[in-house]
Amino acid sequence: MNYIVAISGASGAIYAQRLLQALAQEGARIQLIISDTARLVIKHELGIELAADPTAQKAIIAEQILGKSDYPHLHIHAIDNLAASIASGTAPIDAMIVLPCSMGTLSRIAHGISGNLIERSADVALKEKRPLILAPRETPLNTIHLRNMLELSQAGAQIIPCMPAFYHCPKQINDLIDFVVGKILDALKIDHQLFKRWE
Ligand SMILES: Cc1cc2nc3c(=O)[nH]c(=O)nc-3n(C[C@H](O)[C@H](O)[C@H](O)COP(=O)(O)O)c2cc1C
């Protein structure tokens, strides 16, 4: 299992934290890309300060997000490194997830603007017909947002909004986070216990 996880600058960094933990629990290879605004949001919402340099980010993410001294399957790519292996369709990637997905990143992917590594990797996922999961977070949604989501859905992406349900009777914030992350794991066909299924 080799996944690209992209964190963009929408609210909801905790969703990304939980997804990374779940993928690491599976022993998956993780190709991580974090946008510059996502670093701001991560600092504000999780209290975790990340340098721009991926090498410096790795130890902090392993320790403060994954709770491990090291996670050897974690590969962090600089957002502006368009020469990274994952910028090419030849990289053996099983799926890409953008969580949370800002309306800016969503719009640029919808329009094929491959200006940074998140956008280029998503473009590659679409052209190679690989699973591309986008988890947008914004409210209210304007017509442009909605059109872009339709465009992406028609191009083969799967839109899984950061939109928790309540029928599993959540008791704490983590239950809400786990519902959304569990839906993403379902889309990746990864077995999990993050929420109780409706019976
Ligand atoms: C604290 C904070 C929260 C934000 N929340 C959202 C959000 O929920 N959804 C969104 O689309 N943009 C949000 N934004 C705005 C985006 O970060 C901004 O549009 C940025 O250009 C996105 O860049 P990126 O997609 O390259 O990360 C937020 C910005 C900040 C600083």
The ligand as an SDF file (V2000), in Angstrom:
LIG
                    3D

 31 33  0  0  0  0  0  0  0  0999 V2000
   -7.1240   29.1260    9.8350 C   0  0  0  0  0  0  0  0  0  0  0  0
   -7.5750   29.0010    8.3950 C   0  0  0  0  0  0  0  0  0  0  0  0
   -8.6620   28.2270    8.1080 C   0  0  0  0  0  0  0  0  0  0  0  0
   -9.0970   28.0780    6.7860 C   0  0  0  0  0  0  0  0  0  0  0  0
  -10.1640   27.2810    6.5360 N   0  0  0  0  0  0  0  0  0  0  0  0
  -10.5350   27.0450    5.2550 C   0  0  0  0  0  0  0  0  0  0  0  0
  -11.5610   26.0990    4.9800 C   0  0  0  0  0  0  0  0  0  0  0  0
  -12.1370   25.4680    5.8660 O   0  0  0  0  0  0  0  0  0  0  0  0
  -11.8550   25.8620    3.6830 N   0  0  0  0  0  0  0  0  0  0  0  0
  -11.2150   26.5020    2.6490 C   0  0  0  0  0  0  0  0  0  0  0  0
  -11.5280   26.2240    1.4950 O   0  0  0  0  0  0  0  0  0  0  0  0
  -10.2570   27.4430    2.9040 N   0  0  0  0  0  0  0  0  0  0  0  0
   -9.8980   27.7130    4.1690 C   0  0  0  0  0  0  0  0  0  0  0  0
   -8.9010   28.6200    4.4290 N   0  0  0  0  0  0  0  0  0  0  0  0
   -8.3520   29.4070    3.3210 C   0  0  0  0  0  0  0  0  0  0  0  0
   -7.2640   28.6520    2.5750 C   0  0  0  0  0  0  0  0  0  0  0  0
   -6.2180   28.3140    3.4520 O   0  0  0  0  0  0  0  0  0  0  0  0
   -6.7200   29.5400    1.4290 C   0  0  0  0  0  0  0  0  0  0  0  0
   -7.7020   29.6260    0.4120 O   0  0  0  0  0  0  0  0  0  0  0  0
   -5.4240   29.0230    0.8610 C   0  0  0  0  0  0  0  0  0  0  0  0
   -5.0500   29.8190   -0.2460 O   0  0  0  0  0  0  0  0  0  0  0  0
   -5.5100   27.5760    0.4300 C   0  0  0  0  0  0  0  0  0  0  0  0
   -4.2460   27.1970   -0.0560 O   0  0  0  0  0  0  0  0  0  0  0  0
   -3.8970   25.6890   -0.3100 P   0  0  0  0  0  0  0  0  0  0  0  0
   -5.0760   25.0730   -0.9800 O   0  0  0  0  0  0  0  0  0  0  0  0
   -2.7050   25.7370   -1.1910 O   0  0  0  0  0  0  0  0  0  0  0  0
   -3.6000   25.0660    1.0050 O   0  0  0  0  0  0  0  0  0  0  0  0
   -8.4390   28.7720    5.7430 C   0  0  0  0  0  0  0  0  0  0  0  0
   -7.3310   29.5610    6.0510 C   0  0  0  0  0  0  0  0  0  0  0  0
   -6.8920   29.6760    7.3600 C   0  0  0  0  0  0  0  0  0  0  0  0
   -5.6900   30.5170    7.6600 C   0  0  0  0  0  0  0  0  0  0  0  0
  1  2  1  0
  2  3  1  0
  2 30  2  0
  3  4  2  0
  4  5  1  0
  4 28  1  0
  5  6  2  0
  6  7  1  0
  6 13  1  0
  7  8  2  0
  7  9  1  0
  9 10  1  0
 10 11  2  0
 10 12  1  0
 12 13  2  0
 13 14  1  0
 14 15  1  0
 14 28  1  0
 15 16  1  0
 16 17  1  0
 16 18  1  0
 18 19  1  0
 18 20  1  0
 20 21  1  0
 20 22  1  0
 22 23  1  0
 23 24  1  0
 24 25  2  0
 24 26  1  0
 24 27  1  0
 28 29  2  0
 29 30  1  0
 30 31  1  0
M  END
$$$$
